[in-house]
Amino acid sequence: MSAKKTTPGTARKSTAAGKSAANGKAPPTRRPASSSRTLSSLDVGAVAGEIWALLSQSDGQTLAALKKSIHAPADVVVAAVGWLAREDKLTFVASGRALKITLKS
């Protein structure tokens, strides 16, 4: 038996690792199983109160600083900022590359 020679024009293209040969797209990524924790309006409201108190004592803070100052999960802090923003209680001011969050006066 003789081995077939492949020429550059007839060589079969190999698919990149992780790509499906059928459509050339990467397979869908699997999400990790969601945790059993849910956001409740009571939790978000309580954190919104903490953010309000913190911002009333300062000239404003970045979102990163709020996340560090408030002892709550980051997603709850972000939801609470959204809550206060939706109620038109916050002002967002560009400060260099950061966004400073202050209370409306």
Wavefront OBJ file of the C-alpha trace (Angstrom):
o trace
v 0.000 0.000 0.000
v 1.193 3.401 -0.809
v 0.550 6.500 1.247
v -1.276 9.342 -0.408
v 0.652 12.495 -0.856
v -1.135 15.726 -0.096
v -0.348 18.886 -1.876
v -0.976 22.316 -0.434
v -4.120 22.686 -2.553
v -5.575 19.339 -1.513
v -4.597 19.298 2.137
v -7.566 19.122 4.454
v -7.852 22.129 6.709
v -7.951 21.244 10.350
v -10.422 23.057 12.525
v -9.122 25.170 15.365
v -9.351 23.675 18.813
v -12.830 24.083 20.223
v -14.476 24.871 16.890
v -17.082 22.705 15.320
v -16.242 21.404 11.866
v -19.860 21.797 10.748
v -20.257 25.552 11.070
v -16.814 26.857 12.042
v -18.177 28.472 15.199
v -17.086 27.798 18.740
v -19.454 25.577 20.722
v -21.657 27.418 23.225
v -20.022 27.971 26.578
v -21.631 26.430 29.569
v -22.655 28.679 32.399
v -21.882 27.558 35.906
v -24.896 26.424 37.856
v -26.544 29.442 39.429
v -26.326 29.824 43.146
v -29.402 29.625 45.297
v -28.990 33.261 46.391
v -31.480 35.721 44.974
v -31.687 39.486 45.214
v -34.582 40.646 47.313
v -35.949 44.161 47.288
v -35.430 44.269 51.054
v -31.703 43.571 50.698
v -31.295 46.054 47.855
v -33.300 48.692 49.758
v -31.213 48.244 52.900
v -27.972 48.613 50.930
v -29.425 51.652 49.150
v -29.929 53.204 52.592
v -26.307 52.472 53.492
v -25.117 54.033 50.233
v -27.302 57.094 50.867
v -25.799 57.510 54.356
v -22.258 57.057 53.062
v -22.690 59.528 50.209
v -24.349 62.092 52.508
v -21.119 62.213 54.540
v -18.754 62.557 51.571
v -18.270 64.519 48.374
v -19.022 61.391 46.368
v -17.361 58.101 45.641
v -16.644 55.833 42.724
v -18.540 52.597 42.309
v -15.390 50.666 43.222
v -15.039 52.654 46.453
v -18.700 52.036 47.287
v -18.237 48.306 46.768
v -15.296 48.354 49.185
v -17.061 50.505 51.780
v -20.382 48.676 51.879
v -20.300 45.187 53.363
v -22.584 43.518 50.852
v -22.100 41.478 47.678
v -21.041 43.582 44.693
v -24.184 42.766 42.714
v -26.384 44.032 45.548
v -24.373 47.276 45.724
v -24.752 47.788 41.976
v -28.495 47.050 42.182
v -28.831 49.553 45.041
v -27.019 52.242 43.015
v -29.417 51.497 40.175
v -32.357 51.800 42.537
v -31.203 55.211 43.773
v -30.467 56.347 40.220
v -33.935 55.258 39.076
v -35.429 57.323 41.893
v -33.389 60.284 40.573
v -31.384 60.567 43.805
v -27.874 60.367 42.314
v -25.618 62.400 40.072
v -22.874 60.762 38.036
v -19.874 63.006 37.318
v -16.831 62.058 35.250
v -13.696 62.446 37.328
v -10.742 61.579 35.116
v -11.246 57.984 34.019
v -13.559 57.208 36.935
v -17.220 58.014 37.410
v -17.963 59.733 40.695
v -21.365 59.136 42.294
v -22.860 61.893 44.447
v -26.243 62.653 45.941
v -28.392 65.167 44.115
v -28.768 68.385 46.039
l 1 2 3 4 5 6 7 8 9 10 11 12 13 14 15 16 17 18 19 20 21 22 23 24 25 26 27 28 29 30 31 32 33 34 35 36 37 38 39 40 41 42 43 44 45 46 47 48 49 50 51 52 53 54 55 56 57 58 59 60 61 62 63 64 65 66 67 68 69 70 71 72 73 74 75 76 77 78 79 80 81 82 83 84 85 86 87 88 89 90 91 92 93 94 95 96 97 98 99 100 101 102 103 104 105
